[in-house]
Amino acid sequence: MSALSAPSLSAAPSSPGTPLPGALAALAPLLDHYGYPALALFVLLDNCGIPAPGQTMLVLAAVYAGTGHLSLAAVVAIAFGAAVLGNSLGYLIGSTGGRAFVHRWGRYVLLTPARMERADGFFARHGGKVVTVARFVDGLRQTNGIIAGTTEMPWRRFQPFNLLGAALWVGVWSTFGYLAGANIGTVYRTAVRYQLWLLIGLGALCAALAVRQLLRHRRRNGTGRA
């Protein structure tokens, strides 16, 4: 019998042979059948405004790599390229049609011209931070490119943060899945057990940052009136 070789980009992987929890089990047949193209498609859609379990597919592909059924280098490269392309498509959608959509339909979703102006100002100051970390937040991951395009964030400013955000996102979740490997069931159950406390901690952090910004704003206004 010949030695096993690394899987090619066109070959579909076989199941890693370990019980998969939750959504990972539901996506496993797609990855088994279509391989790397399934990873590319789901990550692309998840990053261009279409709700799709791209992050879950990335973790699953990394689990397959951790059990020797996929190439980790291929998983990282394909997911990174798809994430960058998806967010770039979202930006183009926002820059070509987003502003017109807001002007015509924004009032029906409470997006008034005044609120759009505030959004423009916010992205002018903090757009790079938002694009970088947005992939780690469901909802923002799908829409941050569209918002950046709609608020007319310059392409040359958007793209470096897009690349950085994609690298961080793919790096974190591919490392997580790869290291979990055959132990993904135990890791998943532990994560579910403590996710409520994590969400509470993140909520408290966001509230503290919001209060801090509010106090700074009031101090600046008080100094300006003095």
Salt bridges, closest charged atoms under 4 A:
ASP46 OD2 - ARG141 NE 2.67
ASP120 OD1 - ARG99 NH2 3.22
ASP138 OD1 - ARG141 NH2 2.34
GLU152 OE2 - ARG99 NE 3.85
